[in-house]
Amino acid sequence: MRKEQLIERGFLLAATISGLATVSIFVFMLILGLPILTAGHINELLTGPWSPDHGVYGIYSMIVGSITISFLSLVFAFPLSLGYSIVVTVLAPGSLALAMKRLIRFMTAIPTVVYGFVGIFLLVPVMRGMFSQGSGMSILTAALLLAILISPTMILIFTDSFERVPRSYLTAVSALGGSRIDTLIHVILPCSWQGIVTGLVLALGRAMGDTMISLMVAGNSVGLPQSILDSSRTLTGHIGLVIAADFDSLEFKSLFVCGLILYLFSSIMVVLIRSIHFKPRVRGW
């Protein structure tokens, strides 16, 4: 019993330290970004353009770029991930399904910068030749590459949700003469909706927080994009690119507002996931 108490207290201590570290990061960014938030510059920051030469430090175009690239990547990645998960858990034979699972686990271990280099040397030239517009570094290019990056996250969560469906449900459908497609449509997908939504939310959070892909293939234009073929800069890429020598300048402090926006977005994702899992479920599901 003593050992169990020590383990329990150890986990509690780890959770407390993790929570305090998270809160400390938020407080740190809030303190450094407070001069902008309290000096009446917040509206100019959130709606204006980025033009340091003219004393204007708006991040509106970066917010638009982050949202556009993230959601577009999710549009590309979701059907691919859902289809892959269905093949692995429902349609593929055992040996093929095992190989496909191992491939996805391997993809999760590939560094993001590797995807970025592949995008620069393979995807960017293809996009440039296909559309004959710009350099090929665009919102569409970044979204396609980001879709490949976030797909393994969704696939692993989707397949885990599908495999958690009670075996008795699947047996009942088979006993009634249902096919594997009937089982998928009427049992597996309805029982796995929470896992599907969780995978979507986590993938969106990863897409919004990624730096390297947007930094390497999105073009990093500070102008407001007019189409998905235009270059754009995300909030994470903006934080990585801007170097301000004067730590008291609005240019430097605006970076912490970018961090606060990303932090709040991640917090919303976490709260959404928790609310999904704490919703009452039908008995037996």
Secondary structure, 3 states (H helix, E strand, C coil): CHHHHHHHHHHHHHHHHHHHHHHHHHHHHHHHHHHHHHCCCHHHHHHCCEEHHHCEECCHHHHHHHHHHHHHHHHHHHHHHHHHHHHHHHHCCHHHHHHHHHHHHHHHCCCHHHHHHHHHHHHHHHHHHHHCCCCCCCHHHHHHHHHHHHHHHHHHHHHHHHHCCCHHHHHHHHHCCCCHHHHHHHHHHHHCHHHHHHHHHHHHHHHHHCCHHHHHHCECCCCCCCCCCCCECCHHHHHHHCCCCCCCCHHHHHHHHHHHHHHHHHHHHHHHHHHHHCCCCCCCC
